[in-house]
Amino acid sequence: MKRGIILNGVVISAGERLEGAAVVICGDKVERVVPAGGPLPAADWLYNANGRYVFPGFVDVHAHGAAGYDITDDDPKAVVAVAEAKLAEGVTRFCPTTLTLPEAQLAAALGRVAEYRADERFSKVLGVHLEGPFINPGALGAQNPDYVRKPDIEEVKRLHAISPVSHVTYAAELDGGADFAAALLQCGIVPTCGHSKCGYAAFKEVYASGLRHLTHFCNQMTPLHHRDIGLVGAGLLHDDIRIELICDKIHVSPEMLAIIFATKPAEAVLLITDSMRASHLPDGMSSLGGLEVIVKNGEARLVKDGALAGSTLRMNIALKNAAEVSGKPLEEVVAMAGHNQARELGLGERLGRLAPGYAADVVIVNPATFAVDAVFVDGEQRL
């Protein structure tokens, strides 16, 4: 196996920051991290980080689209284009995320994901995130009301057989919500509550069935109230509830972000982009799930009612924002961009850190702007 070395970097991984360090890669794995001045082995290739940040590859578990494409588009280029755009953000692994659509359209989309997985030349797929169609019609956000339906584990199994499903976002208060969570867990799928009007009493039932994840926290869910703490209160109260956070300072205000970072354990926060097709494009008209969207100053909203319609956020900027708002050191915050997601999916011992035996997914980032300068996936430079 070939050995490579990323030299002269500020290596920042979960709980660790080493100035002037080197990451030694053997094949598709990290062999070791060498502190500044330490002896280095012979290598087949070298990459000089020149004092830039060296992070583990980012993981985005909630991404609908980018670069003019949506994962559910009837176009063989769609998944490839989104994976290429994600790579440019430093995302080395992602969960293509669907919308509330007919089963036939979802099945076709998962078929295209399966085709991409046969030759993953950009960001790699961890699993498909089904956002809907089992959601509350009163908490649609930018989802299409025409295709909302009741939780159906058999539909999920049919889709899962086409391409593995990692997460299913659904409204936990719907009939059979607790049993649905348990059934998803039996299939190895993460149940997550979102687009929901669930009160705290109903939440406790699905919590008892094993649900431990909330989709795009604070958005399209029951807010905190002093007589019913709702889903937002549940996420803040229970340390073991993992929350997705769109850290663009639009979906959640900087003040609320500060409260979340001060309240939640760092290991329970999963930064996401919730990116839609307008991500990586200039402002202008766009669409989401057949609904018209206008993007102005990077903010995507439905034309018909002004509801937020996903985001144009990039993962590298989400990490930058999280560090700035929380005031926490990068070596703590960086786990929110990769290792926490890997742990949830049972990959915490081999993905999301720069440590011996972990996947050689590495992102080189400009310390001033957080622009992504280089990306390695399984030890191969892909950007």
Secondary structure, 3 states (H helix, E strand, C coil): CCEEEEEEEEEEECCEEEEEEEEEEECCEEEEEECCCCCCCCCCEEEECCCCEEEECEEEEEECEECCEECCCCCCCHHHHHHHHHHHCCEEEEEEECCCCCHHHHHHHHHHHHHHHCCCCCCEECCEEEECCCCCHHHCCCCCHHHCCCCCHHHHHHHHHHCCEEEEEECCCCCCHHHHHHHHHHCCCEEEECCCCCCHHHHHHHHHCCCCEECCCCCCCCCCCCCCCHHHHHHHHCCCCEEEEECCCCCCCHHHHHHHHHHCCHHHEEEECCECCCCCCCCEEEEECCEEEEEECCEEEECCCCCECCECCCHHHHHHHHHHHHCCCHHHHHHHHCHHHHHHCCCCCCCCCCCCCCECCEEEECCCCCCEEEEEECCEECC
